[in-house]
């Protein structure tokens, strides 16, 4: 074999090796485990896709990626959506992902939400629909009607959990999934029967749970608080729940409920309006919902935070005893607020 032929053969093998390395070797240009990028609707042409990949450092060289994937991808058929690439993923694998429109999953993690704006912000942050469109959806009874809720009760659809979707999942499909999860939740563990036994609908249980959720973090106290509010409802007494005043004021930082706040005309003011408010004041945990269903039978009608600020409460069945505990707490709170004011830097 002549030297020229050998040289050409070696060169050919080198080219083949280089092409194999380009296609099947690591094509990523980032150091973390994964990185995602979004191809927006209307920006699915080759130049736009390569630009967004370059902006996010998805591949180490967009020119080489373009060359290596040119025969694999029909750029006129690229689907908009969120894509996720793993560190060390090959050019071939990335190109195949784009070709097949294999989207990254998006986790919608719902914990405690208080107002619609919280949910709109959460969805807008994780999905293609912006928060303004979400708010329009949440404030439209027509949009919510298929899910059996209205603008006041929409949060009763939400059982806090982690839900998996795609980035471009529609609001209708997101809420359909939440509605299915709600149905599944209430069909388990005899919950519907328990609600019926205490003469509550599942929605009423949810609303009461939202109030108890805001009262304390201690489950032992939640059980007793649930019994207090159930007793008040049964006796047709006002709930007089401080968290509903905070909700009515849209100020969740309040540490003291002054008398002037109690005149707020909001339907969520349970000092003025008897019965449950028209909707939940947060998304309570499944555990708190079960606490309402399993609340003990007591004769408690009153409770107040303990003066040691432990987060626990004193419970009473008569107003006289309750007043004594309330005075202790108010005195301790006055001292605490005075010290806090003294320690604040002066302007």
N, C-alpha and C positions, 0 to 999 in steps of 0.2 A: 504494500500500500504506500503510495507516494506521500511525501510530507504535506503536500497541499491538501490531499484528501483527508489526511489525519487532522490537519488544522481545521478544515471545514467541519469535520465530524465533531471535533471537540467544541468548536464554536456553536454548532447546532445543539449539542447536548447542554451547553451552558445556557443557551437561550431557552430551551425547554425547561431546564431546572429553574431559571429565573421566573418564567411564566407560572410554573407550578407553585413556586414560593409566593408569587404575587396573588395567586388565586386561592391557594389552600393554606398558606401560612397566615399568621396573625395580621389582621388588617386594621386593628384599632389604634387610636392615637391618644388614649387616656390611661390613667393609672388606677382609678377606682374599680370596684368590681363590676359595676354596670353604669351605663349612661344612657339617657333617653333623649329623643328629639321629636319634634312635632312637625309634621307636614300639613300645613294649613290648606283648607279647601281653596281651590283656585290657584294654588302654587305648587302644582304637581308636575310641572315640566322639568326636564332634566337639569337645566341651569338652576332653577329655584331649589330643587332637592339637593343638588351638590352644594349649593351655597349654605343651606341650613345645616348640612352635615359638616361643612368646613367651619362654620361659626361655632358649632358645639364640639369641635375636635373629635368627631366620631371616628374617622379614619385618619391614618397618619399622612396620607397623600391623596387628595381628592382626584388629582389628575390620573394617578395610577389606578385608583378605584374605577374611575370612568372608563379607562382603557380596558381594564381586566373584566369589567362587567358589561361591556358594550353589547356582547352577543347574548347575554343572559336576560337582560331586562328590556321589556317593551315600555319605554318611558311614557308612552301615551296612555298607559293603563295603570299608572301608579295611583294608589288609593290614599286619600288624606287620612291622617290619624296619628296616634302616638306610637312610636316604635322604641324598643329597648335593645341595646347592644351590650353583650358581655365582653369583659376584658379578654383579649386574645382571640376573639371570634374571627373567623377567616373571612376574606373578601367574598368567597363563594357563598358562605352562609349568610352574610349580610345582604348580598345581592338577591339571594333566594327569598329572604325575609321580605324584602321590598317587592319582589315579583309576585309573591303570594299574598301580599297585604296582611302579613301576620302581625297584628297589633300587640302592643304591650297591654297587660291588664292594669287597671287603676283601682286601688283600694280606697273606698270611701269609709273612713273611720269616724263613726259617730259616737261621741261620748255625751256629755251634758251640753245641750244647746239651750239658750234662753229665749232668743227672739228670732224672727224670720231672717233678719239680716245676717245672723250667725250662720244659718243654713245656706243662705244665698252665697255668702263669702266662701264657705267650704266647698260648695259645688262649683262655683266659678273658678276657684283655685285649681281644681283637679280635672275639670272637664271642658269641653269646647264651648259650652254654653256660658255666657258671662253672667255675673251676679245680677245685673239689671234685668235680664230676661228671666232669671230665676224668681226675682221679686215680683215681677208681673204675673208669673205663673202662680205663686203663692197667694197673691192678692186677688185671684180670679176664681170665683165660685164655679164658673163654667168649666175652667180647667180642672178643678179639684173634684167636681161632681162624680166622674167615673170611679173615684176611689172611695166614695162614701163619706167624704169629709167636706168641711167648708173652710173659710179663711180663719175661723177661730179654732177649729178642732184639728187642723191639718197635722199638728205635731203628734196627735194620737196615732198616726200612721207609723211613727218612728220608734222602733225598738232598738236602743243603742247596741251597736255591734259593728263588725267590719264587713262591708259589702263589696264585692268585686264586679267591676264593669270594664268597658272600654272607654277611652278618652272621649269618643264622639257619640256615646250613648245618649239618646234623647231624654228629655225630662220626663216624658210620658213613660218611657221604659224604666227609668230610675224609680219613679214613684210606683209603678206597677210592681217592681221588685220589693219595695218597702211594704206595699199592701199585702203581698204574698207572705212576707216575713211576719207581719202582724197577725195574719190569719193563722199561720202555723204556730206562733207563740201562744195565742189564746186557745188553740185546740189541744195544747199539751198540758199535762199535770193537773187536769181537772180545773183549770182556771175559770172557764166560763161558768161551771157549776158553782164554784166558790163565790164568784161575783153575784150570781143570781141568789145565792143563799143570804147575802147581806143586802140584797135588793139594790144592787148597783149594776149598771151596764159596764162593759169593759172600758168604754170611754170615760165614764165617771170615775172608775178605779184609777185610770191613768191620770186624770186631772188631780185627784186627791194625792196620788203618789208624787206628782210634780211638786206639790206644796210641801209634803213631808221631806222630799229630797232636799229642799232648800232650807229646811229647819235645822238639820244636824247631819253629821257624818257617822254617828254611832247607831248601829242597828238596834241595840237594846232600847235606845230612846225612840227610835223611829217607830217601833212597835207600839209604845205607849202613846206617842203623839198621834199615831193613826187611830188609836182607840178614842183619844180625846175628840178628834175631829168627827169621827163616826158618831160619837155620843151627841155632839153638838148638832149635827145634821138631823139625827133622829128626834131631838128635842126642838127642832126648828129654831135653834139659836144661831146667831151670826157666827161664822167661822172665826172672824177676827184674827186672821193669819197675817203676821207681819210680812212674810215674803211676797204676799200679793200686793202689799202697798209698795214695796220696792219695784215690783213689776209694773204697777200702775204709774209710778214715777219715772220708770225706765232708768233707775239709779240703783245698781246692785252693790254699791259701796257703802250704803247707809248703815251705820252702826246703831243708830237710835231713831226710833219712829216717833217724831213729835206729833202733838195733837193736830197741828195745822195740816199735816199730811193726810189725816183721816177724813178730810172733807173733799178729797179728790173725787170728782164725779165718775171716774172710770168704772166700768162694769166689773173690773178686777179688784175693786176695793171691797174686800169682804167684811169691812167694818160697817159699811153702808148697805151693802147688798147681802141678803140672806142666801144660803145655798152655795153651791159650787160656782166658781167663776165660769165664764162661757168657754174657756179653753185652758189647756195646760200652761203653766208658767215656766216650764223647762222640759227637757226630755229625761225622765227619771230612769234609773237603771232597772233592769229586769228584776234585780233583787228587791228593790224598793217597791215595785209593783206587787211582788209576791208578799211583801210585808203587809201591804194593805189587805190583801186577801186572807192573810193568816193572823191579823191583829187580834190580840187577846180581848176578852170581855172584861171591862173595868168600869168603875164608876167615876173615873177621872173626867173633869170638865175644864180644868185649867192646867197650865204649865208655864214655867218661866226658867230662864237660864240660871244656873247656879252662880253665886257671887264669886267663886274662885276662878271663873272663866275657863273651866275645864272643858267646856263644850257640852257637858251633861245638864240635865234639867231636874227641877223639882216638880212633882205632879200632885195635884190636889183635887179633891172632890167637892170642896166648898170654897167660896170666895174669900172668907175671912183668912183661912190658912194661906191661900194663894197671895193675898195682899201682903202678908208678912214677908213671904219669900220675894215678892216683887220689890218691896221697899229695900230689902237687903241687896238685891241686884242693882237697883237704881243708885243706891248709895255707893256701892263699889264702882259702878260705871262713872259716877261723878268724879270720884277720886282719880280713877284711871285717866279720864279725859283731861282733868286739870293738870296732872303730871305730864301728860303728852303735850299739852299746850305750852307748859313751862320749858320743855326740852326742845321745842321747835325753834329753829334759828330765826332770829328777828330780822326783818328787812332793813 
